[in-house]
């Protein structure tokens, strides 16, 4: 398994530990690259909710990576 494959596997493991809401907001904001407003529209929640969920989802992802003994990505 190469390094990229190992990192992708580790990220999938960490994401699997998150709640569905956490995964959904990260998918909209980071994977699809949507703005907070556009992500809010897609998720059907207020923009402030997206901001809060994103903050908590990133924290949960860092904790999951840490629990798995993996390096955490830098904070944007």
C-alpha positions as CSV (number, residue, x, y, z in Angstrom):
1,X,0.0,0.0,0.0
2,X,1.5,3.3,-1.0
3,X,1.5,6.4,1.2
4,X,-1.5,8.1,-0.6
5,X,-3.5,4.9,-0.3
6,X,-2.6,4.5,3.4
7,X,-3.6,8.1,4.0
8,X,-6.9,7.7,2.2
9,X,-7.7,4.6,4.2
10,X,-6.9,6.3,7.4
11,X,-9.1,9.3,6.5
12,X,-12.0,6.9,5.7
13,X,-11.5,5.2,9.1
14,X,-11.5,8.6,10.9
15,X,-14.5,9.9,8.9
16,X,-16.4,6.7,9.8
17,X,-16.2,7.7,13.4
18,X,-18.0,11.0,12.9
19,X,-21.7,11.5,13.0
20,X,-23.7,11.7,9.8
21,X,-24.1,15.5,10.4
22,X,-20.4,16.0,10.8
23,X,-19.6,14.0,7.6
24,X,-22.3,15.9,5.7
25,X,-21.0,19.3,6.5
26,X,-17.4,18.4,5.8
27,X,-18.5,16.9,2.5
28,X,-20.2,20.1,1.5
29,X,-17.6,22.5,2.7
30,X,-14.3,20.7,2.1
31,X,-14.9,18.0,-0.5
32,X,-17.3,19.9,-2.7
33,X,-15.8,23.3,-1.9
34,X,-19.1,25.1,-1.2
35,X,-19.3,28.3,0.6
36,X,-21.0,28.4,4.0
37,X,-24.1,29.9,2.4
38,X,-24.2,27.4,-0.4
39,X,-23.6,24.5,2.0
40,X,-26.4,25.8,4.3
41,X,-28.7,25.8,1.3
42,X,-27.8,22.3,0.3
43,X,-28.1,21.0,3.9
44,X,-31.3,23.0,4.6
45,X,-30.0,24.7,7.7
46,X,-28.9,28.3,8.6
47,X,-25.4,29.4,7.7
48,X,-24.5,29.8,11.4
49,X,-25.4,26.1,11.9
50,X,-23.0,25.2,9.1
51,X,-20.2,27.2,10.7
52,X,-20.8,25.6,14.1
53,X,-21.1,22.1,12.7
54,X,-17.9,22.6,10.6
55,X,-16.0,23.7,13.7
56,X,-17.2,20.7,15.7
57,X,-16.7,18.3,12.8
58,X,-13.1,19.3,12.3
59,X,-12.5,18.9,16.0
60,X,-14.0,15.5,16.0
61,X,-12.0,14.5,12.9
62,X,-8.8,15.6,14.6
63,X,-9.7,13.6,17.7
64,X,-10.5,10.5,15.5
65,X,-7.2,10.8,13.7
66,X,-5.4,11.2,17.0
67,X,-7.2,8.1,18.5
68,X,-6.1,6.2,15.4
69,X,-2.5,7.3,16.1
70,X,-2.4,9.3,12.8
71,X,-1.1,12.8,12.2
72,X,-3.7,15.5,12.1
73,X,-3.9,18.0,9.2
74,X,-2.9,21.6,9.9
75,X,-5.6,24.0,10.9
76,X,-6.7,26.3,8.1
